[in-house]
Amino acid sequence: MSSSIPEKYLDLFHKPAFANLATVMPDGKPQVTPVWVDYDGKNVIVNTAEGRQKDRNLRRNPDVALAIMDPENPYRYLQIRGKVVEVTNTGADSHIDKMAKKYLGKDKYPFAQPGEKRVLFKIAPEKTQTMG
């Protein structure tokens, strides 16, 4: 089952709108993290560093939910439920620079730590819900 993002809400991926990403902890409890988010026309993309809690959670359990609020109107939002369908390091470094440009106005991601390895999680939307 696949669901595409409603066209009326695609603008949220072009704005510096944060997503709240919900993952599942080893004990089954939810964990939520604000993240930068991207969309390639098919999958929602989240970029993180290997070893972080969301990285560990997503590798163990691919079920996720995201809520993206419009920074100009928080009553307008997009909720996505789906599954991680791809995990890759390929292109992750250039992607985080692209996200730094979108969210910070900087050409290079300024928060990289020595030895940090970036990873992309591609999430196939299965269900969307909107408001506003």
Helices and strands as residue ranges (DSSP letters): G 7-13, E 19-24, E 30-35, E 38-39, E 44-49, H 53-60, E 63-70, E 73-88, H 92-104, E 118-131
